């Protein structure tokens, strides 16, 4: 929300992106992406019209007064006093506006008003922070800093009013006396930490110390803290934890490891409160209560947008220039160091060389790479985001998580139906967010009881138990515990006969993670109806279900024994159909990857050639802008040509667009795609001539086969 309504104010171009997120994204998100207690006030320019400046001062003052009825859990006295003084100044500004609509104000008055404009901006920001959703605990633990900010801002108001030449302003005596009163009160007002806030902050630190020692805190002490913060529901508690998690991510990104420890401890406390202190999960729009998979949003993005325009590789550290275009930091830094002061994409001259971290895009890229198993080269040293999830972040958070894991395991084993349902849901959330959490939950013995819940007739319990097992299955020890406790059969039952389609889709995803273990690939493939159930999900599932089934089949194909089983289950026609019908970019790529794997063997080639795949693959290779899609296409065309012999080669040779695409890949594609394109061209030349036959496939030189094997498939 901008307080500027006039053209005379200069707004720096870099302010179009705050921390790398565009203004439109901020507006669409419905919340500010400004870091808390960062007060980026923009000063009016020297040429601002006085009438416009007064108008904005009135708007700012009214905006600040609107905070009066809003909930302020802490710093009530400071906020109330600041709002009261601004309310008195509002009367002054309104009278000045009435009397100076046509006449000019003295320069010193305009200067003072400009300083007040900056101060009121900052005051509005701090009030926004004190009333933001999910920040009550953070504000409480920074109560001294917040009180100091209030004191500095109000003292600034006092200083400006002391300099303001009231005698040169035509206002009534009553208003003049009112301004003088505000100046005196602002100078004398005390903005010290509220004793109740200070006492509650000490109580929080005491409980964190108890966590350090492995001691369960008194429920009465925890409840007093929550009551002071006015946190009265599961959802509000969840929002507090979510905010702290976001702050940890930002501090890790900025390299400030010192702040991670206290933030992690506070987040551990809030998660403890959410799980132990609230029996019911309320669904008031909490993002943590959203049952949709994050990948559902990511699937509609084109991964090619994640590539740096300079290096053409997926960005690991995206930054935005003043032109609004984003590049990987290492690439754009090399560009600038070479003396280039223009935007590489547009050629526009740069007004400044500031590189603003694009945190929103970075988070999307990380989630995409995690979901699609795409490796990203970290150019800035080790990945703190990954490392952070291996550890709890602080001793207090570590011990709190161990306590909670035991608490949840006990609820699963002995709780009522509602308690088990909530425990499964809490495990689902905890296992999704952290490697350390998965380890603690597995060690606490949650997996056997989660597996028992899969047989329930309650769709919600089954879904949460399956989702919890899915998230736990990403951990190596959890995979072993699932199989050891006969989990494969129970998960397969959910895949075949799950109450809700979401449960069946998550069962398929769980099989994908279990298939990462060589021994388990064989076990899953040998289970009756396992592969056929995945193929059935490809046919009837939602887009997410189709994707989960496809990637699970890809994992199982890493065991050679499963190759024939996948073909017999009728996977090929469905995969080819998805190439034609799917509007989902990632599903097309995954389908190509599985087809490329199946096409490596002659029986797979025959199954693929019996469909309309050949012209379709050529079309995708020609039209797709995705490097992954192009690489999988040529990876599939190569074995089809080798195993299919002269008939396939003849078709491909009569397709001019194919040759053009192959030569383009050789010169502009990745090293793997270039090798495969060269190998395909070589094979096509071998089959050139009317005397060639399909039997010639067996006579192809071994070096062609070696090229095919050497050009390993990139991971899904």
C-alpha positions as CSV (number, residue, x, y, z in Angstrom):
1,X,0.0,0.0,0.0
2,X,1.6,3.2,-1.1
3,X,1.1,6.6,0.5
4,X,2.2,8.4,-2.6
5,X,-0.5,9.8,-4.9
6,X,1.5,12.4,-6.8
7,X,4.0,12.4,-9.7
8,X,6.4,14.7,-8.0
9,X,7.8,12.1,-5.6
10,X,10.8,10.2,-6.9
11,X,10.4,6.5,-6.2
12,X,13.7,4.6,-7.0
13,X,13.4,2.0,-9.7
14,X,14.9,-0.6,-7.4
15,X,11.9,-0.3,-5.1
16,X,9.8,-2.0,-7.8
17,X,11.3,-5.2,-6.4
18,X,11.6,-5.5,-2.7
19,X,13.8,-8.4,-1.8
20,X,13.3,-9.7,-5.3
21,X,9.5,-9.8,-5.4
22,X,7.5,-7.6,-7.8
23,X,4.9,-5.1,-6.5
24,X,2.2,-7.1,-8.3
25,X,3.2,-10.2,-6.4
26,X,3.0,-8.3,-3.1
27,X,-0.5,-7.1,-4.0
28,X,-1.7,-10.5,-5.1
29,X,-0.3,-12.2,-2.0
30,X,-2.4,-10.0,0.3
31,X,0.5,-9.5,2.7
32,X,3.7,-7.4,2.9
33,X,6.9,-9.1,1.9
34,X,8.9,-6.4,3.7
35,X,11.2,-7.8,6.4
36,X,9.9,-7.2,9.8
37,X,11.2,-4.0,11.5
38,X,12.7,-2.9,8.2
39,X,11.3,0.6,7.7
40,X,12.1,1.7,4.1
41,X,10.7,5.2,4.1
42,X,11.1,7.1,0.9
43,X,11.7,10.9,1.3
44,X,9.7,13.3,-0.8
45,X,11.7,15.0,-3.5
46,X,12.6,18.7,-3.2
47,X,10.1,19.7,-6.0
48,X,7.0,18.2,-4.2
49,X,4.0,20.4,-4.2
50,X,3.0,21.5,-0.7
51,X,-0.6,20.8,-1.2
52,X,0.3,17.2,-2.3
53,X,2.6,16.8,0.7
54,X,-0.1,17.9,3.1
55,X,-2.6,15.6,1.4
56,X,-0.3,12.6,2.0
57,X,0.5,13.6,5.6
58,X,-3.3,13.5,6.2
59,X,-3.6,10.1,4.5
60,X,-0.7,8.7,6.5
61,X,-2.1,10.0,9.8
62,X,-5.5,8.6,9.1
63,X,-3.9,5.3,8.2
64,X,-2.0,5.3,11.5
65,X,-5.1,6.1,13.5
66,X,-6.9,3.2,11.8
67,X,-4.6,0.9,13.8
68,X,-6.4,1.9,17.1
69,X,-8.9,-1.0,17.1
70,X,-6.6,-3.6,15.8
71,X,-5.2,-6.3,18.1
72,X,-1.8,-5.4,19.6
73,X,-0.8,-8.3,21.8
74,X,2.4,-6.5,23.1
75,X,3.5,-2.9,23.3
76,X,-0.1,-1.8,23.9
77,X,0.9,1.3,25.7
78,X,3.5,2.4,23.2
79,X,1.2,1.9,20.2
80,X,-1.7,3.7,22.0
81,X,0.4,6.7,22.8
82,X,1.9,7.0,19.3
83,X,-1.5,6.7,17.7
84,X,-2.9,9.3,20.1
85,X,-0.2,11.9,19.2
86,X,-0.6,11.3,15.5
87,X,-4.4,11.8,15.9
88,X,-3.7,15.2,17.4
89,X,-1.4,16.1,14.5
90,X,-4.1,15.0,12.1
91,X,-6.2,17.9,13.3
92,X,-3.3,20.3,12.6
93,X,-2.7,18.9,9.1
94,X,-6.4,19.1,8.1
95,X,-6.6,22.8,9.1
96,X,-3.4,23.6,7.2
97,X,-4.9,21.9,4.2
98,X,-8.1,24.0,4.5
99,X,-6.1,27.2,4.7
100,X,-3.4,26.6,2.1
101,X,-5.2,25.1,-0.8
102,X,-4.2,28.0,-3.1
103,X,-1.2,29.6,-1.3
104,X,2.3,28.5,-0.7
105,X,4.0,27.4,2.5
106,X,7.3,28.7,3.7
107,X,10.3,26.6,2.7
108,X,11.2,25.7,6.3
109,X,7.6,24.5,6.9
110,X,7.8,22.3,3.8
111,X,11.1,20.9,5.0
112,X,9.6,20.1,8.4
113,X,6.6,18.5,6.8
114,X,8.9,16.3,4.7
115,X,10.7,15.1,7.8
116,X,7.3,14.3,9.4
117,X,6.3,12.5,6.3
118,X,9.4,10.2,6.6
119,X,8.8,9.6,10.3
120,X,5.1,8.8,9.9
121,X,5.9,6.3,7.2
122,X,8.2,4.5,9.6
123,X,5.6,4.7,12.4
124,X,3.1,3.1,10.1
125,X,5.5,0.4,9.3
126,X,6.2,-0.4,12.9
127,X,2.5,-0.5,13.7
128,X,2.0,-2.8,10.7
129,X,4.7,-5.1,12.2
130,X,3.1,-5.1,15.7
131,X,-0.2,-6.2,14.2
132,X,1.0,-8.6,11.6
133,X,-0.3,-12.1,11.7
134,X,2.1,-14.6,13.1
135,X,4.7,-12.2,14.6
136,X,3.5,-11.9,18.2
137,X,6.2,-14.1,19.8
138,X,8.9,-12.5,17.7
139,X,7.8,-9.0,18.6
140,X,7.7,-10.1,22.3
141,X,11.2,-11.4,22.3
142,X,12.4,-8.2,20.6
143,X,10.4,-5.9,23.0
144,X,13.4,-3.7,23.8
145,X,14.2,-3.1,20.2
146,X,10.5,-2.3,19.4
147,X,10.2,0.1,22.3
148,X,13.4,1.8,21.2
149,X,12.0,2.3,17.7
150,X,8.8,3.8,19.1
151,X,10.9,6.2,21.3
152,X,13.2,7.3,18.5
153,X,10.3,8.0,16.1
154,X,8.2,10.0,18.7
155,X,11.3,11.9,19.8
156,X,11.9,12.7,16.1
157,X,8.4,14.1,15.9
158,X,9.1,16.2,19.0
159,X,12.3,17.6,17.4
160,X,10.6,18.5,14.1
161,X,7.8,20.2,15.9
162,X,10.2,22.2,18.0
163,X,11.9,23.4,14.8
164,X,8.6,24.0,12.9
165,X,8.0,27.8,12.7
166,X,4.4,27.8,13.9
167,X,4.3,31.6,13.8
168,X,4.6,31.6,10.1
169,X,1.6,29.2,9.6
170,X,-1.9,30.6,9.5
171,X,-3.8,28.3,11.9
172,X,-6.1,28.9,14.8
173,X,-4.9,29.5,18.3
174,X,-6.4,26.3,19.5
175,X,-4.6,24.2,16.9
176,X,-1.4,26.1,17.5
177,X,-1.6,25.2,21.2
178,X,-2.5,21.6,20.3
179,X,0.7,21.3,18.3
180,X,2.8,22.8,21.1
181,X,1.2,20.3,23.5
182,X,2.1,17.4,21.2
183,X,5.7,18.6,21.0
184,X,6.0,18.7,24.8
185,X,4.3,15.3,25.3
186,X,6.4,13.7,22.6
187,X,9.5,15.0,24.3
188,X,8.5,13.7,27.7
189,X,6.7,10.5,26.7
190,X,8.2,7.3,28.1
191,X,8.5,4.3,25.7
192,X,9.9,1.7,28.0
193,X,9.3,-2.0,27.8
194,X,6.0,-3.0,29.4
195,X,6.6,-4.9,32.6
196,X,4.2,-7.6,31.5
197,X,5.9,-8.0,28.2
198,X,9.3,-8.2,29.9
199,X,8.1,-10.8,32.4
200,X,6.5,-13.0,29.7
201,X,9.7,-12.8,27.6
202,X,11.6,-14.1,30.6
203,X,9.1,-16.9,31.0
204,X,9.7,-18.0,27.4
205,X,13.4,-18.1,27.9
206,X,12.9,-20.2,31.0
207,X,10.9,-22.8,29.1
208,X,13.5,-22.8,26.3
209,X,16.1,-23.6,29.1
210,X,13.8,-26.5,30.2
211,X,13.8,-27.8,26.7
212,X,17.6,-27.7,26.7
213,X,17.5,-30.0,29.8
214,X,14.9,-32.3,28.4
215,X,12.3,-31.2,30.9
216,X,8.6,-30.9,30.0
217,X,7.4,-27.4,30.8
218,X,4.3,-26.8,33.0
219,X,1.1,-26.5,30.9
220,X,0.1,-23.6,33.2
221,X,3.3,-21.7,32.4
222,X,2.8,-22.3,28.6
223,X,-0.8,-21.3,28.8
224,X,0.1,-18.0,30.5
225,X,2.5,-17.1,27.7
226,X,-0.1,-17.9,25.0
227,X,-2.8,-15.9,26.8
228,X,-0.5,-12.9,27.0
229,X,0.2,-13.2,23.3
230,X,-3.5,-13.7,22.6
231,X,-2.7,-16.9,20.7
232,X,-5.9,-18.9,21.2
233,X,-6.1,-21.4,18.4
234,X,-4.1,-24.1,16.5
235,X,-4.2,-21.9,13.4
236,X,-2.7,-18.9,15.2
237,X,0.0,-21.0,16.7
238,X,0.8,-22.5,13.3
239,X,1.1,-19.0,11.8
240,X,3.6,-18.0,14.4
241,X,5.7,-21.1,13.6
242,X,5.4,-20.4,9.9
243,X,6.6,-16.8,10.2
244,X,9.6,-17.9,12.3
245,X,10.5,-20.6,9.7
246,X,10.5,-17.9,7.0
247,X,12.8,-15.7,9.1
248,X,15.2,-18.6,9.5
249,X,15.3,-19.2,5.8
250,X,16.0,-15.5,5.1
251,X,18.8,-15.4,7.8
252,X,20.3,-18.6,6.3
253,X,20.2,-17.1,2.9
254,X,21.9,-13.9,4.1
255,X,24.5,-15.9,5.9
256,X,23.7,-14.7,9.4
257,X,24.0,-17.9,11.3
258,X,23.8,-16.1,14.7
259,X,20.1,-15.4,14.3
260,X,19.2,-18.9,13.4
261,X,19.7,-20.4,16.9
262,X,17.2,-18.1,18.8
263,X,14.7,-18.2,15.9
264,X,14.9,-22.0,15.8
265,X,14.3,-22.2,19.5
266,X,11.3,-20.0,19.3
267,X,9.9,-22.0,16.4
268,X,10.4,-25.2,18.4
269,X,8.4,-23.6,21.3
270,X,5.5,-22.6,19.0
271,X,5.4,-26.0,17.3
272,X,5.3,-27.6,20.8
273,X,2.4,-25.3,21.8
274,X,0.6,-26.2,18.6
275,X,0.8,-29.9,19.1
276,X,0.5,-30.2,22.9
277,X,-1.7,-27.2,23.9
278,X,-4.4,-27.4,21.2
279,X,-6.6,-30.5,20.8
280,X,-8.4,-29.4,17.6
281,X,-7.1,-28.3,14.3
282,X,-9.1,-25.3,13.1
283,X,-9.1,-24.5,9.4
284,X,-9.1,-20.7,9.2
285,X,-7.1,-20.5,6.1
286,X,-3.8,-21.5,7.5
287,X,-1.4,-22.4,4.7
288,X,-0.1,-25.3,6.9
289,X,-3.6,-26.7,6.8
290,X,-3.8,-26.8,3.1
291,X,-4.0,-30.4,1.9
292,X,-2.9,-29.6,-1.6
293,X,0.6,-30.7,-2.6
294,X,3.0,-27.8,-3.2
295,X,3.9,-29.4,-6.5
296,X,0.4,-28.8,-7.7
297,X,1.3,-25.1,-8.0
298,X,4.7,-25.7,-9.3
299,X,3.4,-27.9,-12.1
300,X,1.9,-25.0,-13.9
301,X,5.3,-23.2,-14.2
302,X,7.6,-23.7,-17.1
303,X,11.0,-24.9,-15.6
304,X,12.7,-23.1,-18.5
305,X,11.9,-19.9,-16.7
306,X,14.2,-21.0,-14.0
307,X,17.2,-20.9,-16.3
308,X,19.7,-18.0,-16.3
309,X,19.5,-16.1,-19.6
310,X,23.3,-16.0,-19.6
311,X,24.4,-19.5,-18.6
312,X,21.2,-21.3,-19.6
313,X,21.5,-23.4,-16.4
314,X,18.9,-23.6,-13.6
315,X,19.7,-20.7,-11.3
316,X,20.9,-21.5,-7.8
317,X,21.1,-17.9,-6.6
318,X,18.7,-15.7,-8.7
319,X,19.1,-11.9,-8.4
320,X,17.2,-9.1,-10.1
321,X,18.7,-6.1,-11.9
322,X,17.2,-2.6,-11.9
323,X,15.6,-3.5,-15.3
324,X,13.5,-6.1,-13.6
325,X,15.2,-9.1,-15.3
326,X,16.6,-12.0,-13.2
327,X,19.9,-13.8,-13.6
328,X,22.1,-16.2,-11.6
329,X,24.4,-14.1,-9.4
330,X,27.6,-15.7,-10.6
331,X,26.7,-15.1,-14.3
332,X,25.6,-11.5,-14.0
333,X,28.6,-10.7,-11.8
334,X,31.0,-11.9,-14.5
335,X,29.0,-9.8,-17.0
336,X,29.4,-6.7,-14.9
337,X,33.0,-7.3,-14.0
338,X,33.8,-7.5,-17.8
339,X,32.8,-3.8,-18.0
340,X,29.3,-4.4,-19.3
341,X,26.8,-1.9,-17.9
342,X,23.7,-3.0,-19.8
343,X,21.1,-5.6,-19.2
344,X,22.2,-8.7,-21.1
345,X,18.6,-9.6,-22.1
346,X,17.3,-6.2,-23.3
347,X,20.5,-4.1,-23.9
348,X,19.0,-1.4,-21.7
349,X,21.6,0.8,-19.9
350,X,21.7,0.1,-16.2
351,X,20.8,2.9,-13.8
352,X,22.6,1.1,-11.1
353,X,24.4,-2.3,-10.6
354,X,22.5,-3.3,-7.5
355,X,21.7,-7.1,-7.4
356,X,18.5,-7.7,-5.4
357,X,18.1,-11.3,-4.2
358,X,15.0,-12.9,-5.8
359,X,14.0,-15.0,-2.8
360,X,10.6,-15.8,-4.1
361,X,12.0,-17.3,-7.3
362,X,14.8,-19.1,-5.3
363,X,12.2,-20.8,-3.2
364,X,10.2,-21.9,-6.3
365,X,13.4,-23.3,-7.9
366,X,14.3,-25.2,-4.8
367,X,10.9,-26.7,-4.5
368,X,10.8,-27.6,-8.2
369,X,14.2,-29.3,-8.0
370,X,13.2,-31.2,-4.9
371,X,9.9,-32.4,-6.5
372,X,11.4,-33.3,-9.9
373,X,14.7,-34.7,-8.5
374,X,16.6,-32.2,-10.6
375,X,20.2,-31.4,-9.3
376,X,21.2,-27.8,-9.0
377,X,24.9,-26.8,-8.8
378,X,25.3,-24.5,-5.8
379,X,27.7,-21.7,-6.7
380,X,27.8,-20.1,-3.3
381,X,29.3,-23.0,-1.3
382,X,27.2,-25.6,0.5
383,X,23.4,-25.2,0.4
384,X,22.5,-23.8,3.8
385,X,18.8,-24.6,3.1
386,X,19.5,-28.3,2.9
387,X,22.0,-28.3,5.7
388,X,19.6,-26.5,8.0
389,X,17.0,-29.3,7.8
390,X,19.5,-31.9,8.8
391,X,19.8,-30.2,12.2
392,X,17.2,-28.7,14.5
393,X,18.9,-25.3,14.5
394,X,19.4,-25.1,18.3
395,X,19.7,-27.4,21.4
396,X,16.2,-26.3,22.6
397,X,14.6,-27.0,19.3
398,X,16.3,-30.4,19.1
399,X,15.1,-31.5,22.5
400,X,11.6,-30.1,21.9
401,X,11.4,-32.1,18.7
402,X,12.4,-35.3,20.5
403,X,9.8,-34.7,23.1
404,X,7.1,-34.1,20.5
405,X,8.1,-37.2,18.6
406,X,7.5,-39.3,21.7
407,X,4.3,-37.5,22.4
408,X,2.9,-38.1,19.0
409,X,4.0,-41.8,19.0
410,X,2.2,-42.3,22.2
411,X,-0.9,-40.5,20.8
412,X,-0.9,-42.9,17.8
413,X,-0.6,-45.9,20.0
414,X,-3.0,-45.0,22.9
415,X,-5.1,-42.0,21.8
416,X,-8.7,-41.7,20.9
417,X,-9.8,-41.6,17.3
418,X,-9.6,-37.8,17.1
419,X,-6.2,-37.8,18.9
420,X,-4.8,-40.3,16.4
421,X,-6.2,-38.2,13.6
422,X,-4.5,-35.1,14.8
423,X,-1.3,-36.9,15.6
424,X,-1.1,-38.3,12.1
425,X,-1.7,-34.8,10.7
426,X,1.0,-33.2,12.9
427,X,3.4,-35.9,11.8
428,X,2.5,-35.2,8.2
429,X,3.5,-31.5,8.7
430,X,6.6,-32.1,10.7
431,X,8.0,-34.8,8.3
432,X,7.4,-32.6,5.3
433,X,9.5,-29.7,6.7
434,X,12.7,-31.2,8.0
435,X,15.1,-34.1,7.6
436,X,15.8,-33.9,11.4
437,X,12.1,-34.2,12.1
438,X,11.9,-37.3,10.0
439,X,14.7,-38.9,11.9
440,X,13.2,-38.1,15.3
441,X,9.8,-39.4,14.3
442,X,11.2,-42.6,12.9
443,X,13.3,-43.2,16.0
444,X,10.2,-42.6,18.2
445,X,8.4,-45.5,16.7
446,X,5.6,-43.7,14.7
447,X,5.9,-45.7,11.6
448,X,4.3,-49.0,12.8
449,X,1.2,-47.2,14.1
450,X,0.9,-45.1,11.0
451,X,0.9,-48.2,9.0
452,X,-2.0,-49.6,11.1
453,X,-4.0,-46.5,10.4
454,X,-3.9,-47.2,6.7
455,X,-6.6,-49.9,7.2
456,X,-9.1,-47.4,8.7
457,X,-12.5,-46.7,7.2
458,X,-12.1,-43.0,8.0
459,X,-10.9,-41.2,4.8
460,X,-9.4,-38.3,6.6
461,X,-7.3,-40.6,9.0
462,X,-6.2,-42.7,6.0
463,X,-5.2,-39.7,4.0
464,X,-3.1,-38.1,6.8
465,X,-1.5,-41.4,7.7
466,X,-0.6,-42.0,4.1
467,X,0.7,-38.4,3.7
468,X,2.8,-38.8,6.9
469,X,4.3,-42.1,5.6
470,X,5.0,-40.4,2.2
471,X,7.0,-37.6,3.9
472,X,8.8,-40.0,6.2
473,X,9.7,-42.3,3.3
474,X,12.1,-39.6,2.1
475,X,14.4,-40.7,5.0
476,X,16.6,-43.7,4.5
477,X,15.9,-45.2,7.9
478,X,12.1,-44.8,7.5
479,X,12.3,-46.8,4.2
480,X,13.7,-49.7,6.1
481,X,11.2,-49.5,8.9
482,X,8.3,-49.3,6.4
483,X,9.4,-52.5,4.6
484,X,10.4,-54.2,7.9
485,X,6.9,-53.7,9.3
486,X,5.2,-55.2,6.2
487,X,4.3,-51.7,4.9
488,X,4.6,-52.5,1.2
489,X,1.4,-54.6,1.2
490,X,-0.5,-52.0,3.2
491,X,0.6,-49.2,0.9
492,X,-0.3,-51.3,-2.1
493,X,-3.7,-51.8,-0.7
494,X,-4.2,-48.1,-0.4
495,X,-2.9,-47.6,-4.0
496,X,-5.5,-50.1,-5.3
497,X,-8.5,-49.5,-3.0
498,X,-7.8,-46.2,-1.1
499,X,-10.9,-44.5,0.1
500,X,-10.0,-41.1,-1.5
501,X,-8.1,-40.6,-4.7
502,X,-5.6,-38.4,-2.8
503,X,-4.6,-41.3,-0.6
504,X,-4.1,-43.5,-3.7
505,X,-1.9,-40.8,-5.3
506,X,0.2,-40.4,-2.2
507,X,0.7,-44.2,-2.0
508,X,2.1,-44.1,-5.5
509,X,4.5,-41.3,-4.5
510,X,5.6,-43.4,-1.5
511,X,6.4,-46.3,-3.7
512,X,8.6,-44.0,-5.8
513,X,10.7,-43.1,-2.8
514,X,10.9,-46.8,-1.6
515,X,12.0,-47.7,-5.1
516,X,15.1,-45.7,-4.7
517,X,16.5,-48.7,-2.8
518,X,17.6,-51.4,-5.2
519,X,16.3,-54.3,-3.1
520,X,12.9,-52.7,-2.7
521,X,12.5,-52.2,-6.4
522,X,12.6,-55.9,-6.9
523,X,10.2,-56.5,-4.0
524,X,7.7,-54.0,-5.3
525,X,7.8,-55.4,-8.8
526,X,7.2,-58.9,-7.6
527,X,4.1,-58.0,-5.7
528,X,0.9,-59.0,-7.5
529,X,-0.8,-56.0,-9.1
530,X,1.7,-53.5,-8.0
531,X,2.8,-52.2,-11.4
532,X,-0.7,-52.8,-12.9
533,X,-2.2,-50.6,-10.1
534,X,0.3,-47.8,-10.9
535,X,-0.7,-48.1,-14.6
536,X,-4.4,-47.9,-13.6
537,X,-3.7,-44.7,-11.6
538,X,-2.1,-43.3,-14.8
539,X,-5.4,-43.9,-16.5
540,X,-7.9,-42.6,-13.8
541,X,-5.9,-40.4,-11.5
542,X,-5.8,-36.6,-11.4
543,X,-2.8,-34.9,-12.9
544,X,-0.9,-35.2,-9.7
545,X,-1.8,-38.9,-9.5
546,X,-0.7,-39.5,-13.1
547,X,2.6,-37.8,-12.3
548,X,3.2,-39.9,-9.1
549,X,2.4,-43.1,-11.0
550,X,4.8,-42.2,-13.9
551,X,7.7,-41.4,-11.6
552,X,7.1,-44.5,-9.5
553,X,7.2,-46.6,-12.7
554,X,10.4,-44.9,-13.7
555,X,12.0,-45.9,-10.4
556,X,10.9,-49.5,-10.7
557,X,12.3,-49.7,-14.3
558,X,15.8,-49.3,-12.7
559,X,15.3,-53.0,-11.9
560,X,15.6,-54.9,-15.2
561,X,13.1,-57.5,-14.1
562,X,10.4,-54.9,-14.0
563,X,10.8,-54.0,-17.7
564,X,8.5,-56.7,-19.1
565,X,6.0,-56.2,-16.2
566,X,5.5,-52.6,-17.2
567,X,5.0,-53.5,-20.8
568,X,2.5,-56.2,-20.0
569,X,0.6,-53.8,-17.8
570,X,-0.1,-51.7,-20.9
571,X,1.8,-48.6,-19.8
572,X,3.1,-47.5,-23.3
573,X,-0.2,-46.5,-24.9
574,X,-1.1,-44.4,-21.8
575,X,2.3,-42.7,-21.8
576,X,2.0,-41.8,-25.4
577,X,-1.5,-40.6,-24.9
578,X,-0.3,-38.3,-22.1
579,X,2.2,-36.8,-24.6
580,X,-0.7,-35.8,-26.8
581,X,-3.3,-34.8,-24.2
582,X,-1.5,-33.4,-21.2
583,X,-1.2,-29.7,-20.8
584,X,1.2,-30.2,-17.9
585,X,4.8,-29.6,-18.9
586,X,6.3,-31.7,-16.2
587,X,4.0,-34.7,-16.9
588,X,5.1,-34.7,-20.6
589,X,8.8,-34.7,-19.6
590,X,8.2,-37.6,-17.1
591,X,6.4,-39.6,-19.7
592,X,9.2,-39.1,-22.2
593,X,11.7,-40.3,-19.6
594,X,9.8,-43.5,-19.0
595,X,9.4,-44.2,-22.7
596,X,13.1,-43.6,-23.2
597,X,13.8,-46.1,-20.6
598,X,11.4,-48.7,-22.1
599,X,12.7,-48.0,-25.6
600,X,16.2,-49.2,-24.8
601,X,15.1,-52.8,-25.3
602,X,13.7,-54.3,-28.5
603,X,10.3,-55.3,-26.9
604,X,9.9,-51.8,-25.6
605,X,10.7,-50.4,-29.1
606,X,8.0,-52.6,-30.6
607,X,5.4,-51.5,-28.1
608,X,6.2,-47.8,-28.7
609,X,6.3,-48.1,-32.5
610,X,2.8,-49.7,-32.4
611,X,1.5,-46.3,-31.2
612,X,1.6,-42.9,-32.9
613,X,4.7,-42.0,-31.0
614,X,7.2,-41.5,-33.8
615,X,5.8,-38.3,-35.5
616,X,4.8,-37.1,-32.1
617,X,8.4,-37.3,-30.8
618,X,9.7,-35.5,-33.8
619,X,7.2,-32.8,-33.3
620,X,8.1,-32.3,-29.6
621,X,11.8,-32.3,-30.5
622,X,11.1,-29.5,-33.1
623,X,8.8,-27.3,-31.1
624,X,9.7,-27.7,-27.4
625,X,11.8,-25.1,-25.8
626,X,12.6,-27.4,-22.9
627,X,16.1,-28.8,-22.8
628,X,14.9,-31.8,-20.8
629,X,12.1,-32.6,-23.3
630,X,14.5,-32.3,-26.3
631,X,17.1,-34.6,-24.6
632,X,14.5,-37.3,-23.7
633,X,13.1,-37.1,-27.3
634,X,16.5,-37.7,-28.9
635,X,17.2,-40.4,-26.2
636,X,14.1,-42.2,-27.3
637,X,14.5,-41.8,-31.0
638,X,18.0,-43.2,-30.9
639,X,17.0,-46.7,-29.6
640,X,13.9,-46.7,-31.7
641,X,16.1,-46.2,-34.8
642,X,18.6,-48.8,-33.7
643,X,16.1,-51.5,-32.7
644,X,13.5,-50.6,-35.4
645,X,16.0,-50.8,-38.2
646,X,15.5,-49.6,-41.8
647,X,11.8,-48.9,-41.6
648,X,12.2,-46.5,-38.7
649,X,15.3,-44.9,-40.3
650,X,13.5,-44.4,-43.6
651,X,10.7,-42.5,-41.8
652,X,13.1,-40.3,-39.9
653,X,15.2,-39.6,-43.0
654,X,12.2,-38.3,-44.8
655,X,11.5,-35.8,-42.0
656,X,13.6,-32.6,-42.8
657,X,12.6,-30.9,-39.5
658,X,14.3,-33.8,-37.6
659,X,17.7,-33.2,-39.2
660,X,17.4,-29.5,-38.5
661,X,16.6,-30.2,-34.8
662,X,19.4,-32.6,-34.5
663,X,22.0,-30.2,-35.9
664,X,20.7,-27.5,-33.6
665,X,21.1,-29.8,-30.6
666,X,24.6,-30.7,-31.6
667,X,25.6,-27.0,-31.6
668,X,23.4,-25.6,-28.9
669,X,22.2,-28.4,-26.7
670,X,23.7,-29.8,-23.5
671,X,26.7,-32.1,-23.8
672,X,24.5,-35.2,-23.3
673,X,21.9,-34.1,-25.9
674,X,24.7,-33.2,-28.3
675,X,26.2,-36.7,-28.0
676,X,22.9,-38.4,-28.5
677,X,22.0,-36.2,-31.5
678,X,25.4,-37.1,-33.1
679,X,24.8,-40.8,-32.4
680,X,21.3,-40.7,-34.0
681,X,22.7,-38.9,-37.1
682,X,25.4,-41.5,-37.4
683,X,22.8,-44.4,-37.1
684,X,20.6,-42.7,-39.8
685,X,23.6,-42.6,-42.1
686,X,24.4,-46.3,-41.5
687,X,20.8,-47.2,-42.6
688,X,20.9,-44.9,-45.6
689,X,20.2,-46.8,-48.9
690,X,17.4,-49.0,-50.3
691,X,19.1,-52.3,-49.4
692,X,18.9,-51.8,-45.6
693,X,16.6,-54.0,-43.6
694,X,15.3,-54.1,-40.1
695,X,17.7,-56.9,-39.3
696,X,20.6,-54.5,-39.8
697,X,19.9,-53.3,-36.3
698,X,21.9,-56.2,-35.0
699,X,24.9,-55.3,-37.2
700,X,25.2,-51.7,-35.9
701,X,28.7,-51.1,-34.7
702,X,29.2,-51.5,-30.9
703,X,30.4,-48.0,-30.6
704,X,26.8,-46.8,-31.4
705,X,25.5,-49.0,-28.6
706,X,28.3,-47.6,-26.3
707,X,27.2,-44.1,-27.1
708,X,23.6,-44.9,-26.2
709,X,24.8,-46.4,-22.9
710,X,27.2,-43.6,-22.2
711,X,24.6,-40.9,-22.7
712,X,23.0,-41.6,-19.3
713,X,19.5,-40.4,-18.7
714,X,19.3,-37.3,-16.6
715,X,17.2,-37.8,-13.4
716,X,13.5,-37.1,-13.4
